[in-house]
């Protein structure tokens, strides 16, 4: 954890992946993130594998550096708890549709009356100004609707989902940026704000930055899409013993590549050195890579390409990343002992604070594992907390199942 946001308290009402990824990012940067979840916990806790019912691998991958308060927000008694928490908070974050947030007392208007300078950020599925405002949205739905599945079509033209929770995580990054920007706005003006970061629009903006293509111009100069990315010969190339990425990008790279493969006559041709002509004929250039790649081993290619400073990489499986030499050298995967789940491994935050020091990460919490501590900090007496627990308004998890 980097203590850059130390002193900032975030009330995190998010669930599943999009919101938790956003708030984990804020927690990684030092914010005090209080994960507020139902008594049974976030549904994503049950995603397998896992050693216990409430602490699945998927959940732990998105919920480090947080504390957990379990509360039944549908109970009227929860309103007093909520108000006292909001008074001391800097930001409230959720990924619900407003029609779901309002009955729980979590709409901006209600919370801003309690805390006028509150930073409020939420990520619905769709922009609330459009006809899909109340549509439910999950990653597969947005991969389909935003064009991701179509871009990832197989050789028969059938759309396919990417094997990662792409849209949730893209949306999560946008939501984290929204919170950080809101905090900066408050620091500059003293005023709170409400920022919407819809998942569908975040994904479309992310995708269409390059995919708008010819439709950038009015009238259009051609279809949507980025020709280089759609080139049939843009692919991992088969070598003698595996697959790898080979990406000469500028004229210097291409000239060096053709020298390496013994085709110096092509190296300084207009097709290679003129960036416009190179862009127009990039698939034929990639075809040459595909033709020659099988003539050498991956290790031999890596040696010669790196010596010429040509971008390249071995194709890794996800499992092979655990032994990647660079990640091992940077200590990216860390092992640690969780108080209830035993010995675990996790990727660290990718951020580096040059000149600063890290503090230890907080383990992903059990549902309600911090309920008493959070309520005590909010000014509740021990007897009050005991009554809330006895009445099943608040949940407390002692680590046993």
Order of alpha helices (4+ residues) and beta strands (2+ residues): beta-alpha-beta-alpha-beta-alpha-beta-alpha-alpha-beta-alpha-alpha-alpha-beta-alpha-alpha-beta-beta-alpha-alpha-alpha-alpha-alpha-alpha-beta-alpha-beta-beta-alpha-alpha-beta
